[in-house]
Amino acid sequence: MNQIYNIYCDESCHLENDGKPVMVLGAIWCNHDKTRETALRLREIKIQHGLPANFELKWTKVSPAKLDFYMDVLNYFFDDDDLHFRAWVANKDGLRHADFGQNHDDWYYKMMFGLLEPLLMPDARFRLYLDKKDTRSACKVAKLHDVLCNNLYDFNRTIVERVQVVEADQVEQLQLADMLLGAVSYANRRLHSSAAKNALVSRIKQRSGYSMVRSTLLRESKFNIFIWRGNQGGGVV
């Protein structure tokens, strides 16, 4: 039987006119057989720091009082060989959708395919879980499933067998994706407003060995980043 992998996807600053210069898409992935083990470990870390097991791990909740907790979560991610992260950073300045016969939604799905394509293999099966953001989530999931399967010639949906909306507060891996994606977004927006967030970004740079504002090698499997510049000089940075 083919291996099954779970991929947990999140997004930041994805709206067209939100005033944010970059959109960041992120995905945590792991073998399906390891999902319960990793979820339990993340809950254990919460409890060890005096937090309820159902505390929602989020980048927006990073604070000096919880810095040790978030540091332990980061260290767990880097120490666990079963967990992997990929981010796609897309510059939104100067987008010319009309020149390419597309709208912002079309572009968004192209970027999502760019994020996910390197993770998908023809001899495995994948189940994708996306954070429920708004009332359009169900439509976005159906469209994304179509885009992925059509581009992979997976018309029977044997590779991408599931794309599903879930509630982030109930899925530990999706919370972890939110935290790592938030850190990548913070670094690429050149923010320095929070001492606690600065410390986490520094720790990620130290543990990963990457600057977070340049693309890693495509085959980097632990902490992978792709910087897309589009109209501003063509592709990888």
C-alpha positions as CSV (number, residue, x, y, z in Angstrom):
1,M,0.0,0.0,0.0
2,N,1.3,3.5,-0.8
3,Q,2.4,5.7,2.0
4,I,-0.1,8.3,3.2
5,Y,1.1,11.8,4.2
6,N,-0.9,14.5,5.9
7,I,-0.2,18.1,4.8
8,Y,-1.5,21.0,6.9
9,C,-1.7,24.3,5.1
10,D,-2.0,27.9,6.3
11,E,-1.8,31.3,4.7
12,S,-1.0,34.9,5.7
13,C,-1.7,38.2,4.0
14,H,-3.3,36.5,1.0
15,L,-5.9,39.2,0.2
16,E,-5.3,41.4,-2.8
17,N,-5.8,44.8,-1.2
18,D,-4.8,44.2,2.4
19,G,-1.9,46.6,2.3
20,K,0.6,43.9,3.1
21,P,3.6,43.6,0.6
22,V,4.0,39.8,0.8
23,M,1.7,36.8,0.9
24,V,3.1,33.8,2.7
25,L,1.8,30.2,2.3
26,G,3.0,27.5,4.5
27,A,2.7,23.7,5.0
28,I,3.6,21.2,7.7
29,W,3.8,17.7,6.5
30,C,4.4,14.3,8.1
31,N,3.6,10.6,7.6
32,H,0.0,9.9,8.5
33,D,1.1,7.2,11.0
34,K,2.9,9.9,13.0
35,T,0.1,12.5,13.3
36,R,-1.3,11.3,16.6
37,E,2.2,11.1,18.2
38,T,3.1,14.6,17.1
39,A,-0.2,16.0,18.3
40,L,0.2,14.4,21.7
41,R,3.7,15.7,22.1
42,L,2.6,19.3,21.3
43,R,-0.1,19.0,23.9
44,E,2.4,17.7,26.4
45,I,4.6,20.8,25.8
46,K,1.6,23.0,26.5
47,I,0.8,21.3,29.7
48,Q,4.5,21.4,30.8
49,H,4.3,25.2,30.6
50,G,1.1,25.4,32.6
51,L,-1.2,25.9,29.6
52,P,-4.3,23.9,28.9
53,A,-4.0,21.1,26.4
54,N,-6.4,22.8,24.1
55,F,-4.5,26.1,24.2
56,E,-4.3,27.3,20.6
57,L,-0.7,27.8,19.5
58,K,-0.5,30.9,17.3
59,W,2.1,33.4,16.1
60,T,-0.1,36.2,17.1
61,K,-0.1,34.9,20.7
62,V,3.8,35.1,21.0
63,S,4.7,37.2,24.0
64,P,7.5,37.6,26.5
65,A,5.5,35.6,29.1
66,K,5.1,32.6,26.7
67,L,8.6,32.9,25.0
68,D,10.0,29.8,26.8
69,F,6.9,27.8,25.6
70,Y,7.3,28.8,22.0
71,M,11.0,28.1,22.1
72,D,10.3,24.6,23.3
73,V,7.8,24.1,20.5
74,L,10.4,25.3,18.0
75,N,13.1,23.0,19.4
76,Y,10.6,20.1,19.2
77,F,9.9,20.8,15.5
78,F,13.6,20.9,14.6
79,D,14.4,17.8,16.7
80,D,11.6,15.6,15.4
81,D,12.6,14.0,12.1
82,D,9.0,13.3,11.2
83,L,8.0,16.9,10.9
84,H,8.7,19.1,7.8
85,F,7.9,22.7,6.8
86,R,7.8,24.5,3.5
87,A,6.9,28.2,2.9
88,W,6.2,30.1,-0.3
89,V,6.8,33.8,0.0
90,A,5.2,35.8,-2.8
91,N,5.7,39.6,-3.4
92,K,2.4,41.2,-4.1
93,D,3.8,44.6,-5.3
94,G,3.3,45.2,-9.0
95,L,1.1,42.2,-9.7
96,R,-0.3,42.5,-13.3
97,H,-3.2,40.0,-13.3
98,A,-4.8,41.4,-16.4
99,D,-1.6,40.9,-18.4
100,F,-1.8,37.2,-17.7
101,G,-5.5,36.7,-18.2
102,Q,-6.1,36.0,-14.5
103,N,-7.7,37.4,-11.4
104,H,-6.2,37.4,-7.9
105,D,-7.9,34.1,-7.0
106,D,-6.4,32.4,-10.1
107,W,-2.9,33.7,-9.0
108,Y,-3.5,32.5,-5.5
109,Y,-4.2,28.9,-6.7
110,K,-1.0,29.1,-8.9
111,M,0.9,30.0,-5.8
112,M,-0.7,27.2,-3.8
113,F,0.3,24.7,-6.5
114,G,3.9,26.1,-6.3
115,L,3.9,25.6,-2.6
116,L,2.6,22.0,-2.7
117,E,4.0,20.6,-6.0
118,P,7.5,19.6,-4.6
119,L,5.8,17.7,-1.7
120,L,3.6,15.5,-3.9
121,M,4.9,12.1,-5.2
122,P,3.1,9.8,-7.7
123,D,3.8,6.7,-5.5
124,A,2.2,8.1,-2.4
125,R,-1.2,9.4,-1.2
126,F,-1.8,12.8,0.3
127,R,-4.5,14.3,2.6
128,L,-4.5,18.1,2.8
129,Y,-6.0,20.0,5.6
130,L,-6.6,23.8,5.4
131,D,-7.5,26.2,8.2
132,K,-11.1,27.5,8.0
133,K,-10.7,31.2,7.4
134,D,-14.1,32.4,6.2
135,T,-17.4,31.3,4.5
136,R,-15.6,30.8,1.2
137,S,-13.3,28.1,2.6
138,A,-15.4,25.2,1.2
139,C,-15.3,26.7,-2.3
140,K,-11.6,27.3,-2.1
141,V,-11.0,23.7,-1.0
142,A,-12.9,22.3,-4.0
143,K,-11.1,24.6,-6.4
144,L,-7.7,23.8,-4.9
145,H,-8.4,20.1,-5.2
146,D,-9.3,20.5,-8.8
147,V,-6.1,22.6,-9.5
148,L,-3.8,20.1,-7.9
149,C,-5.3,17.0,-9.5
150,N,-5.5,18.6,-13.0
151,N,-1.9,19.7,-12.9
152,L,-0.7,16.3,-11.6
153,Y,-2.9,14.4,-14.2
154,D,-4.4,12.8,-11.1
155,F,-7.9,12.7,-12.5
156,N,-9.0,9.7,-10.3
157,R,-7.7,11.6,-7.2
158,T,-5.4,8.7,-6.2
159,I,-2.5,11.0,-5.3
160,V,-4.3,13.9,-3.7
161,E,-7.1,11.9,-2.2
162,R,-8.5,14.5,0.2
163,V,-8.6,18.3,0.6
164,Q,-10.5,19.3,3.7
165,V,-11.2,22.4,5.8
166,V,-10.6,22.0,9.5
167,E,-10.7,24.2,12.6
168,A,-7.1,25.1,13.6
169,D,-7.9,25.2,17.3
170,Q,-8.5,21.4,17.1
171,V,-5.4,20.4,15.0
172,E,-2.0,20.8,16.6
173,Q,-0.1,20.5,13.3
174,L,-2.0,23.3,11.8
175,Q,-1.2,25.5,14.8
176,L,2.5,24.7,14.3
177,A,2.1,25.7,10.7
178,D,0.6,29.0,11.8
179,M,3.5,29.7,14.1
180,L,6.3,28.9,11.5
181,L,4.5,30.7,8.7
182,G,4.0,33.7,11.0
183,A,7.7,33.8,11.7
184,V,8.6,33.6,8.0
185,S,6.1,36.4,7.3
186,Y,7.5,38.5,10.1
187,A,11.0,38.1,8.8
188,N,10.1,38.9,5.2
189,R,8.1,42.0,6.1
190,R,11.2,43.2,7.9
191,L,9.4,43.6,11.2
192,H,11.2,44.0,14.5
193,S,8.4,45.3,16.8
194,S,8.3,42.4,19.3
195,A,11.3,41.3,21.3
196,A,9.8,37.8,21.8
197,K,9.1,37.4,18.1
198,N,12.6,38.6,17.2
199,A,14.0,36.0,19.5
200,L,12.0,33.2,17.8
201,V,13.1,34.4,14.4
202,S,16.7,34.3,15.6
203,R,16.3,30.8,16.9
204,I,14.8,29.6,13.6
205,K,17.7,31.1,11.7
206,Q,20.1,29.4,14.1
207,R,18.4,26.0,14.0
208,S,17.7,26.0,10.3
209,G,20.9,27.6,9.1
210,Y,18.9,29.9,6.7
211,S,18.3,33.6,6.6
212,M,14.5,33.1,6.0
213,V,14.5,35.9,3.4
214,R,16.2,33.8,0.6
215,S,15.2,30.6,-1.1
216,T,16.6,27.4,0.2
217,L,17.6,24.5,-2.1
218,L,14.5,22.8,-3.4
219,R,15.4,19.5,-1.8
220,E,15.8,21.0,1.7
221,S,13.3,18.9,3.5
222,K,13.2,20.2,7.1
223,F,12.7,24.0,6.7
224,N,12.2,24.9,3.0
225,I,11.5,28.4,1.7
226,F,10.9,29.7,-1.8
227,I,10.9,33.4,-2.5
228,W,8.8,34.4,-5.5
229,R,9.3,37.8,-7.0
230,G,7.2,37.5,-10.1
231,N,7.2,40.7,-12.1
232,Q,10.2,42.1,-10.2
233,G,13.0,40.1,-11.7
234,G,11.7,36.8,-12.2
235,G,11.5,34.1,-9.8
236,V,13.9,32.8,-7.2
237,V,15.8,35.0,-4.7
